[in-house]
């Protein structure tokens, strides 16, 4: 399940871990992942229950585009052509 909210300066997507009823109890649920998309960057956050801290990754828009492309490519080295 996920939610999408449009704030003043960002779009916020929250990914909520859930299990089908048939798999309930087969593994612990993970903490929600919150993705904040700004004009110049994307911030990915997830609470780490082991440390009690919020883990945060900041990606530039270019890095996000490379990640998107990488999810659909075989292993290797690539460089995206920017127009």
C-alpha positions in Angstrom: 0.0 0.0 0.0 1.2 3.6 -0.6 0.0 7.1 -0.2 0.7 10.2 -2.2 0.4 13.8 -0.8 1.2 17.1 -2.4 2.7 19.6 0.0 3.7 23.2 -0.7 7.2 22.4 -1.9 7.3 18.6 -2.3 5.4 15.5 -3.3 5.4 12.9 -0.4 5.0 9.2 -1.2 4.8 6.8 1.8 5.3 3.1 1.1 3.6 1.0 3.7 4.8 -2.6 4.2 1.9 -5.1 4.5 1.4 -8.8 4.1 -1.4 -10.7 2.5 -3.6 -12.4 5.1 -2.2 -15.8 4.0 1.4 -14.7 4.9 0.5 -12.8 8.1 3.1 -13.6 10.8 5.6 -15.2 8.3 7.9 -12.2 8.6 8.1 -9.0 10.6 6.8 -5.9 8.9 9.3 -3.2 7.8 9.0 0.4 8.8 7.3 2.7 6.3 9.5 4.3 3.6 8.9 8.0 3.0 10.0 9.6 -0.3 9.9 13.4 -0.5 10.3 14.7 -4.1 11.5 18.3 -4.3 12.3 20.4 -7.4 16.1 19.6 -7.2 16.3 16.4 -5.1 14.6 13.4 -3.7 14.9 12.4 0.0 14.2 8.7 1.0 13.7 8.1 4.7 13.1 5.0 6.9 13.1 4.7 10.7 15.6 2.1 11.8 14.2 0.4 14.9 17.6 -1.1 15.8 19.3 2.3 16.2 16.2 4.3 17.0 17.3 6.8 14.3 15.9 7.9 11.0 18.0 6.8 8.0 18.0 9.3 5.2 19.3 9.2 1.6 19.4 12.3 -0.6 19.5 11.8 -4.4 19.8 14.4 -7.0 17.3 14.3 -9.8 20.1 13.0 -12.1 20.8 10.2 -9.7 17.1 9.3 -9.5 17.0 9.1 -13.3 20.0 6.8 -13.3 18.4 4.6 -10.6 15.2 4.4 -12.7 17.2 3.3 -15.8 19.4 0.9 -13.8 16.4 -1.1 -12.5 15.7 -2.2 -16.1 19.2 -3.0 -17.3 21.5 -6.0 -17.1 24.8 -5.7 -15.2 27.4 -3.4 -16.7 28.6 0.2 -16.8 26.4 2.8 -18.2 26.2 6.6 -18.7 22.9 8.3 -19.6 23.0 10.8 -22.4 21.6 14.1 -21.1 19.9 16.3 -23.6 
